[in-house]
Amino acid sequence: MPANCVNHFRSMSPCLSRYTEEKLGQAEKTELDAHLENLIARADCTKNWTEKIFRQTEVLLQPNPSARIEEFFYEKLDRKIPSRTTNAELLGQYMQDAAKEFGAGTPYGSTLITVGEYQRRLGGAEREFLQTSAINFLTPLRNFLEGDWKTISKERRLLENRRLDLDVCKARLKKAKLAEAKAAAAPDFQETRPRNYVLSASASAAEHELRVAQTEFDRQAEVTRLLLEGISSTHVNHLRCLHEFVEAQAAYYTQCHKHMQDLQKELSRFPNAFAVNASTSGVSADPSPPSTATLPGASPPSRSPNPSNALESSTLKIEEVKPPATGTRKAKVLYDYDAADSSELSLLADELITVYTVPGMDPDWLIGERGNQKGKVPVTYLELLS
């Protein structure tokens, strides 16, 4: 930097001039003790990571950036954030509205009503999770960033100013001592006493200012140290909040799992709807699998006795059944199935078989073929493939 710029800064406040000289390597700097330096580094690390976790948690709870900006302004205006419909609740409402148009008495309409109701329950669980997480996790992190950290930053800036004052006083005292020593080495017999007296008084004043500056610096260093040591308490508080956040997540996912299990049970009560459509369209009209196969983790359907099974066995001879020219399709077996009699075909989970229907057959059953083996198989144990 040119000399005229340095002189310009020196003509400004002594602290700013001292700070500039330190940055240019033209002045010595009072170093903080190692313990305080470690506390400052730990505090900076805590602030940086807390800010990142806070921002990403906001994204997790509210992926819509426009909604986050809106909530930010409501918070700054100290106004209550309006309740917002969740996506699952909106989907559930659309499904139920569609069911009214299609007819609640139709298989599709009644299923839409059931699924829509459970989507709304999932949305309600999500809303509760968002509210709990915002209160128990986001709020403490925000309070630290906007409260405790601002106080720490303010005291650290004050400590830096006290350090600059201390270094300015050290430089003044050093300058006064050098001038006094120079005057003693080259005395002027005509003005010896007045000049030595002035220089001595100047050195004494500089020493007094240094003692005052040192006291203020030490006091501010102690205040800053106490605040920085409070970061440990902040970690303990955030740890408790983190446990509460995890518990809220666990409760939310448990509730969602329960709702989905209940929905599976509801849907398993109507296994005939797809089979009816399949039997009237040669098995190839609807590529969708039966409802019990659409949700992971479903248990095998209960095996209820078929009152027409015996009658069909006497009228329908499996070995004489021939596959139709068109209308056969592949199916994936969802669960193991043991044949109840010789007219049925035993199944193993995950195997692929060929299925089709024949006129007059119970809609809950299809004819299944695996190699040279043939027999009746229950529709609810299959996932029909396109």
Salt bridges, closest charged atoms under 4 A:
GLU21 OE2 - ARG10 NE 2.83
GLU22 OE2 - ARG18 NE 3.86
GLU22 OE1 - ARG163 NH2 2.93
ASP44 OD1 - ARG156 NH1 2.70
GLU51 OE1 - LYS47 NZ 3.31
GLU58 OE1 - ARG55 NH1 3.51
GLU58 OE2 - ARG142 NH2 3.98
GLU70 OE1 - ARG84 NH2 3.14
GLU71 OE2 - ARG84 NH1 3.15
GLU75 OE2 - ARG142 NH2 3.33
GLU89 OE1 - ARG127 NH2 2.48
GLU117 OE2 - ARG121 NE 3.42
GLU146 OE2 - LYS76 NZ 3.76
GLU160 OE2 - ARG163 NH2 2.70
ASP167 OD2 - ARG163 NH1 2.69
GLU207 OE2 - LYS177 NZ 2.91
GLU209 OE1 - ARG172 NH1 3.37
GLU216 OE1 - ARG162 NE 3.89
GLU222 OE2 - ARG225 NH2 2.15
GLU229 OE2 - HIS35 NE2 3.34
GLU229 OE2 - ARG225 NH1 2.63
GLU244 OE2 - ARG240 NH1 3.12
ASP262 OD2 - LYS258 NZ 3.09
GLU266 OE1 - ARG269 NH1 3.71
GLU312 OE1 - LYS376 NZ 3.53
GLU344 OE1 - ARG303 NH2 3.79
GLU351 OE2 - ARG370 NH1 2.76
GLU369 OE2 - LYS374 NZ 3.98
